Amino acid sequence: MAEQVDARGLSCPQPVIMTHNKMKELKKGIFEVMVDTDTSRENISRLARNEGWEVVESKKTQDSGYIITLKKE
């Protein structure tokens, strides 16, 4: 199972900060970020691209949130 960042229920910029911290911790690899707003999904996707991470998948969950899978080799 991939590492996860659970940022559901948090408002920006907290999900972005948590994701950025995980990127710095891992440096490369794959992990998932769970968020519950469109704004958080867009901001995290933008951060990932700016930091050289690939957005492998961004899927909607049953509870109307998102799981964003990020990868860097």
N, C-alpha and C positions, 0 to 999 in steps of 0.2 A: 504494500500500500504506500502510495506517495505521501510525503509530508504534507501537512495541511495548515493553513492559516484560516481560522474561523473568525471572520469580521462581521458576521450577521448581527444586526441590531445596533451597529455603530455608525455614526455619521462621519462624513469626510471632515477632516483629512485622516482620521484614525485608520481606516482600512488601507489607505495608501501607505501610511507610515509603517504599519505592521508588515505589509507586503515588501516594502523596501528593506526593512530590517531582515526579513527572511532571505531576500536576494543576497544581501551582504554576508549573512551567515553561511549560506550554501555555496556561493560563488558560481556554481554550475550544478546542473542536475534538473530535476523535475519536481514541481510541487503544485498543490491546488489551493486556490483561494475561494472561500465561500463568502458571498456578499448578498445583500437583499435589496439593492437599489440599482437602477440603470446608471445613475451617476457614478456610483462606486465602480461598477463594471467598466464603464468607459474610462474613468481615471486610472484604474489599475492596468487596463490594456495599454493606455498611452504610456504610463510609467514603464511597463515591461519593454515596449518597443524602444523607448529612449535609453534604457539600460542594457540593450542588446539581448533581451529575452524574447523568445517566440511565444505567442499566444497559440497554443496547440488546439485548444478547444474552449468554447464559452457556451455552456449549455444551461438552459432554464431548468429549474428544479420544480418539483410538485408544489412546494410552498411559495412559489413565485419569486424565489431567489435565483442566484446563479452560482455555478461552479466554474471557475476559470482555471484551466491547466496551463502552467507556464513551464518553459524548458529552455535550458542553455547548455550548450556543449563546450 
